[in-house]
Amino acid sequence: MPAGDAGGDAGAEPGADSGPEAETSRAPGAGTDPEGAPESGPGTDPDAEAAHPSAAETDPEGTPESGPGTDPDADPTPEGAPDAPATAPRFARLTRWQAEHPQGARVLSRTVTVLAAVLVVCTLVMPATIVGLGPATFFRLPGEAIVGAAVLLALPRRPRIALAAAGGVALAALTVLNWLDMGFRQYLGRTFNLVLDWSLLGDAQSYLEDSLGRTATLAATAGLIVLVLLLFAALAYAVVRLSDVLARHSATATRGTLIAGVVWITCSSFGVQLAGVPLAADSAAVTLQSQTERVSNTLKDEAAFRKVAKVDAFGATPPDQLVPDLRGKDVIFTFIESYGRSAIEDPIMAPGVDRTLAVRTEALQKAGYHARSGWLTSATYGGSSWLGHSTTLSGLWVSNQQRYRTVMASDHLSLTKVFKKSGAWDTVGVMPGIQKSWPEQSFFGLEKVYNAFELGYKGPKFSWSTMPDQYTLEQFQQRVHGRKHDKPVMSEVILTSSHQPWGPIPKMVGWDELGDGSVFKGIEAAGNKPADVIADTTKSRQEYGKSIQYSVTALTEWLERYGTKDTVLVFLGDHQPIARVSGNHASRDVPVSIVAKDPKVLDRIGDWGWTDGLRPAHDAPVWKMNLFRDRFLTAYGSTPHPKKG
């Protein structure tokens, strides 16, 4: 075994004991330096060890170190036999370099130890939000480090090393979960759910591929995987190294741990802060506790929500008593991607969006249409649009993936399925965002669904969006709304042009020029690159506002051009845009509007208190999104007949 590494922090050969509790042994003539000084060991300056190379370890009497299968009382060298040549130790090259460069070895060792301490402390005090990051955050005293040091000091070497390595791995896992919490808060306005959200990582990769290209996405994914693996290895090594330092200086470390504990308790009790941040930190413990509670609550919620989903106020209503006041009308439910309250009230986006809403309200009025608008509080934020869709249409608060799966597997009556159940409507879905099989079609009661591959589009994608909203609406007109039917049609239409990253954004063209969508090639090529928009927060907000203006204009122009006296349009946002655009403290409210020519349609909701026009007033009523289904059904004459599971 070598005399030690550069600073004595991590030079022990695997399987050999070291530290205060280790037994010292040497081989003849190999455990001393040229001046005959004894080999360094516990109690000596660890940085001085680097200057004394050795070829093998010996005990004070010159007997070889015992090992497995050796009789400690027997003489290993037969009488009269020549001395066996000394075997070069495993780290001989390292110790020779240390001997030749003692000062450099000492500096290197101490630097590595300091970096290990910095890494461990930074991961322990790291906040769970991006907005919480700041210099003061990392100059705190982590309580977990004090407890960990006390435990490690009390253990023998081998249990100490094992616990230190396991602790480093656990800290790395908590750090990864912390990063995921940061990302989810920034994009979805909530924390990462350890049980439910792993599937969303695949969606995130697909989104990046659509936005940045396959090569950049693969490179980013590979880099992230390497970073995570390095984090696990580095933290495991760092904690083990620090545990060795504690063990070699146990007396000093014990005093330091006691002092740090007293300081931490004092700072915690008196609320001592540094630049507004508590000096006594327990971030890792809080993260572990919150993740544990989250898993427990998720498992409990699954069972409770399954019972809730079985109860339906209109589940047993006879078909002839469902929405009788809309009979004969073509009813269209349209979701505009990321159309949130911020688009109407944020100082950067609002001027353009409000101007568009005012112009389009006036244009619709000239065409004989009237609108009323209010607010709904979405069950999701920043993404997971399907949660907003299913919450609106099911009348249940579908706020996570487990609830979504539960609802989709149930026979709960969706608002769109009401029209199919009544027998008085044909039901169709136009969904350009769907690019794979979609079993949810049955729950929503849609007899036919046009996905991204069934609308005949030959133009370019606009980042994530497979086609511009104007083209989608023209295809809806040609394939559904403009055709003759034996029954009126209830349609669900999803518009995707306002999906992040808001670059490039389509522009309106002549409705007669749309063709197969090739007309958009030049518009897409001249637009902003997704990477340029993503990297600039102000530009993201500006382009988001423009995308909402485009989607609202396309939808209302379609209605102005193709709508009839029997057309009823219900359109709303599915959720707010990401926090980087809507703000870190934005609400989850989205606008909702009902537009029709027949005044009786709007008279039915006269007591809702909604605002005239397409722009809801700031103080217009705000309902939770799941309340919309029952209020809509009641307003248009449906008779409740509860169904209980």
C-alpha positions, 0 to 999 in steps of 0.5 A: 500500500502506498504511503498515501495520496497527495493529501492523504485523502484517498490513497488507501488501496481497496480492502486495506484499512486506514485511518485512526482505527487501522493497524500499521504494518510494513515490509522490511526496509520499505517503510522509511524515507531515505533519511530513515523517517518512519512512514506517515500514518494517522496523526501525521500531516496528511499533506506531508505524506506526498513527499515520502514514496514507499515501495511496500508497507511494513510493520515496525518489526520488519515482518510482512503484512499479513493477508488472506490465507497467511499464518500471522505467526509463521515466518513467510521466508524459509531459512536461508532463502534470499530476500524476495524482491519488493513488489511495486505498489498499485499507486507507485507512479502516483507516489513518485510524482508526489515525491517529486512535486510535494507542493503541487501534490499538496495543493492538488489534494486540498483543491480536490477536497475543497471542490468536493465540499463545494459540490456537496454543499451546493447540492444540499442547499439548492432551491427547488425553483429557478427564481430561487437561484441566487448567490445568497442561496449557496452561502447557507449552512445545510443541516443535513451536512451536519447530521451526516458528518456526525453519523460518519464520525461515529462509524468504523471505516468500512461501514463509513465508506459504504454509507458515504457512497450510498449517501452520495448516490441518494443526494444525486438522486434528490438533485435530479428530482430537484432539477425536474421540479425546477423545469416543471415549475417553469413550464407547467407551473407545478412540481414533478410527480415521481409516479405519474410524470415520467411519460412526459419526458418523452413528450418533452423530447418530441417537442424539442425535436420538432422545435430544434431538430433531431440532431440538436435534440439527440445531442442535448439528450446525450449530454443530459444523460452524461451529466446525470451519470457524472453527477452520481459518480462525482457526488458518491466520490465527494462524500467518500472523500470528505468522510476520509478527511473527517476520519483522519482529523476526527478530534477537530471534525467532532469539535467543528460538527458540534459548533456547526450544529449549535450555529445551525440551531441558533440561526434556525431558532432566530430566523437569521437571514442572509440577503433575505435567505435563511442561513440555516438550510434544510433544502434536501430534507424538505425535497425528500419529505415533499417527494415522499408526501407527493407519492403518498398523496398520488396513490391515495388520490387515485383511489378517491378520484375513481369513486368521484368519476363514477358519480355523474349528474347527467349520467342517466339523463334520457337522450331526448332530455339532453341539450334540447335548446340546441337542437338543429344547431351546428355546435363547435367546441374549439380549443386554442392552444395556450390561450390564457389570461396573460394574452389579454392582460399582460402589458407586453402581449395585451395591446396587440391581442386586445386590439385583435379581439376588438377588431374581430368582435366588430367584424362579427357583429357586422356579420350578424354574430354576437359573443359573450365571454368569461373566464375558466380556471384551467386544471393545467398550466404551461402544457399537458393540453389534454388535461384542460380538454378533458376537464372542460368536457368531462366536468371533472377536475383532471389535474394529472395523468393518473386522473386522465387515465381514470376518466378515459377508462370510465363511462362518465358522460363527456360534453361532446358525447352528450350530443352523440347520446342524444341521437340528434347530431353527428359528431366529428373531431378535427385534431391536427396535433394527433399523430398516432392512435387515439383511443380517447376518441370513444370517451369523447363520443366522436364518430370520426376524427381527422388527425394530422395525416388525414387533412391533406396538408403538403406544406411545412410544419411550423415547429411543433404545429403540424399545420397552420390554423387557417388551413385546419379550419378550411379543411374543417369547412370542406370535409365537415361543416360545409357538407350536407348532413342528415343531422346537424354536426357537433364538432371538436376542433383543436387549433395548434398554431399558438403552441410554443416555441412560437417561431415561426408563426404562420400568417393569414393568406387568402382563403381561396389560396390555401390549396394543399398548404404549399403556399405556407413554404415561403412564410415558414422559411422567412419566419423566426427560428425556434432556437432564437425565440426560445433563448429570448424571454422578451421575444418569446412573450412578443411572439406568443402574443402574435400567435394568439392574434393569428389563431383568433383571427383565423377562427373568427374569419372562418366563422365570418366567412362560413358560419350560418344562422345555425352555427354556434361556436364555443371557443376557449384556451386550454391553459396559460403559456409557460411561466417564462411568458405568463410570469411566475405568479400568473393565474391559471385562468383562460378566456372562454367565449360563446358566439352565435347569430341566433339571439336565443342561444346567448339569452340562455346564458344571460344570467352568467354575467359574462362580458359582451364581445370576445374580450372578457372583462377583468372582473368577469366571473371566474369558474373552475373549468370542470364546472363548465359542462354542467352549467352549459348542459343546464343552460341549454335545457338538459335535465339532471338524472344522476348516475352513481357508481 
